[in-house]
Amino acid sequence: MTQFQGTSSPEQTNLDAILKSPTYRIGHEDPDLLNSNAMRGVRMLLEITKPDLQLETAGIESTIIVFGGARIVDKDTAAAKLAQAEQRLSATPGSSSLKRQVVHAKQLVDLSHFYDAAREFAALASQHGQADKGQSHGCASHVIVTGGGPGIMEAANRGAFEAGCRSIGLNITLPFEQHPNHFITPDLCFKFNYFSLRKFHFVMRSIGAILFPGGFGTLDELFELLTLRQVGTKGSMPIVLFGTEFWRRLVDFNYLAEMGLISDDDLDLIHFSDSAEEAWDFIRNRTRAETEAS
């Protein structure tokens, strides 16, 4: 049978359908397959492997974890937010919710010094471990690693950035959009889908951790680190709680020991500090002692 111009045979139509079929895609080039429930294990393996390979390529020998509240901002930003809250209240002075917003804004002004402290601490640690101060050359120790977001995370990445050093950001996919802060080293910024694997990379190369005041996320990370220390998984990694008054009021660790729910020795897992320089000296001395002992 003669085919008219512009028409195709059943065989050609079938071949076109074959070539367009998802089944004809190479497995690793099939997004529908990779995003399916059946491939969750593969996606998890990728989230373990990709950052690990890049950090190894970048020469990252060790890290220091910095955790803290995403809502804590620098003093100028906090002051501006307070002024806005007060302006809104002045327009509607009887609003109880606006009054509470002013109270919260004042608290953020008081907390802003923690932003400065995280920034200072990160600069001290980064300068120590990255003598060449290069953004992409040579091996580096004591590299700052954060969750890559705003607040204390931004402050820590910023401290390293302003010191001319590299730092790591481990972002996470959230129901509400989260962007990496402006100060993470570009080739050391990673995005995760699984919280558990993000935690894995926080701890994998860590030799110390410092936690500033924060909310549920900060507390989650704190107790996970303390548990790892308690059971011996992380050896003698120092854990610093920055802001003695805040932490002692928030968690009564001594009460846990008095009740016999933790041992008295477990209290030594925690070091309180109110100075960026003192906190850095403590971590540096503890990690140096650990290195010499090994």
Buried (B, 14 or more C-beta within 10 A) or exposed (E): EEEEEEEEEEEEEEEEEEEEEEEEEEEEEBEEBBEEEEBEEBBBEBBBEBBBEBBEEBBBBBBBBBBBBBBBBBBEBBBBBBEEBBEBBEEEEEEEEBBEBBEEBBBBBEBBBBBBBBBBBBBBBBBBBBEEBEBEEEEBBBBBBBBBBBBBBBBBBBBBBEBBBBBBBBBBEEEEEBEBBEBBBEBBBBBBEBEEBBBBBBBEBBBBBBBBBBEEBBBBBBEEBBEBBBEEEBEBBBBBBBBEEBBEEEBEBEEBBEEEEBEEEBEEBBBBBEEBEBBBEBBBEBBEEBEEEE
